[in-house]
Amino acid sequence: MRRARTAAEREHLGQAVAVVAVSEWVRGRFISQGVTSCVRVLPNSLDLSKLPPPVPQRDPVVLFAGRIVADKGADAFVTACARVLPRHTGWRADMIGADRFGADSPETPFLTALRAQAQQAGVVLLGYQHMRL
């Protein structure tokens, strides 16, 4: 949807591919922007019955994976790790993600401030990671 700037482009996108929104709110945004083709909602959810059995031993890692922005709780993750990691030696905390969806994501003021807090808390910011199949 980012590159589909006009109603006609969004309608073409809606006809060319399946449009799946994570919430009714996002679905409503597509519809309000002129997409009249099929827009389905597939909520962010997890079917626990489809998970593989647990592995006997896991790495001692706390992981944040997502957009590194305030409204996704990136700063809350760093704050929590600053409190928890000193009491759990042998554990580490990593953050995967960036402000945007791509390797060219900018260094925002939020990320600059968070980077300093993360370093002090012992949290490693790994940046945007491209999924390898």
Buried (B, 14 or more C-beta within 10 A) or exposed (E): BEEBEEEEBBBBBBEEEEBEBEEEEBBEBBBEBBBEBEBEEEEEEEEEEEEEEEEEEEEEEBEBEEBBBEEEBBBEBBBBBBEEBEEEEEBBBBBBBBBBEEEEBEEBEBBEEBBEBBEEBBBEBEEBEEEEE
